[in-house]
Amino acid sequence: QVQLVESGGDLVQAGGSLRLSCAVSGSIFSSSFMGWYRQAPGKQRELVATITSGGSPNYADSVKGRFTISRDNAKNTMYLQMNSLKPEDTAVYYCNAKRRVGYSPYDYWGQGTQVTVSS
C-alpha cells in the first residue's frame, strides 16, 4: 500500500517562509519521479516543482528563485522550501509520485496541505 502524506501547510504573512514535507510509505520512493502541485480555489491544478530520482530539480517560472525542492531517499521524504511567499501562492499543495514498472505507469497523490499567504 503506497501512501503520500503532506504536512507543513499553514497561514503565513506575505514575505514569510514555509517548509512542506511529503512522507512516502512503501518501497517506491527512491525510484520515483516526485513533484509538488498546487490548486487554488477556482483554478486548475498546476505544477510547482519536480525532482528526479537522482535529485535534479525543475521549477515553474512563477516560483523560480523562491522555492526549493529536495528529497531524502533515506527518509522516503520530499520537501518544498518556500521563501518570499506571495498571496498568489495560496493554494492546496499536493505531493505526487510517478513510477513505471515495465510498461505500466503508476501515479500516486497525497491528500494535500493548505498554504494560505495573507497580504
N, C-alpha and C positions, 0 to 999 in steps of 0.2 A: 504494500500500500504506500503510494507516494503522497506526501503532504507538503505543501508550501505554506509557511506561516510568517506573515509580515508583522513587524512591530516597529514602534518608534514614531508613529504619527502623532501630531499634537497641534495645538494652536500656538502660533508664534507671530511676533511682530515683523513687519517688513524690515529687511536687512539682517534678520536673525538666521540661525542655523538649526538644522535638524539632521539626525543620522537615522536612516531607516535600515532595518535588518530583515533578511529573509532566510529563515531556517528551513532546510530541506531534509525531510526524513526519507529513508530508503537509500538505496545504493547508487542513485543516478547522478548525484551532484557533480562529481569530478569530470564526468563525460558529457555534461550538458552545456548547451549554449544558453546563457542566462540573460535575463533582461528585466528592466523596470518599465512599466507603462503607467499612464495615468488617465483618469477620466474626470473631467469637470462636469458640473450639472448642465444638462442640455447639450453636451458635446460628445463627439465620438472619442473612444479610447485612442490614445496616441502613444507612440514610442518615446521614451525618455532617454534610455541608455541601454546598451548591451555590452556583454563581455563574453569572450570566447572561453573555452575550457582552458586555454593556455594563458588567459589573462589579458588579452588585447581588448581595449575598450572602444566604444563608439558612442557618440552623443548626438542628440537632436540639437539643431542650431540654437534653439531657444534656451538651452541650459549649458552650452559650452562655456567653459571658464568659471562656472559657478558650482556645478555638480561633479562629483567624482564617484564612479562605480568601482567596486573592488570585490574580490572574493577570497575566501579562505577555504581551500579544499579540505584541509584537515578538520575544520569545524563544520563543514557542509553548510556554509553560510555565505550569503552575498550581502553587500552593503551599498547604500547610496548616501554619501555625504552631500548635504545640500547647504550651500552657503549663499549669502546675499539674496535671501528669499524675497520674492515679489508676490503681491496679491494674486497675480495671474498664475502662480504656481499652485494655488488652491485646487485640490482635487483628491480623489481617492487614488492611491498609488498601489499598483498590483505588481507582484512578482511573477515571473514567467520562466519556465524551464522547457527547453526543446532538446529532444534527442532522437536519434534514429537507430533502430535495431534492424539490421538488414535493410530491406526496402521500406520498412514501416516507420512513419514519423509518429512521434509522441509529443504531446503538448500539455503542459500542466500549468495551472494557475492557483495563486493564493486567493484568500478571501478579501484582501485589500486593507489598507490602513489610511485613515483620513488625515490629510495635511491641510490646515487652514492658516493662511497668512493674512493678518489684518494690516490695514494701511494706517 
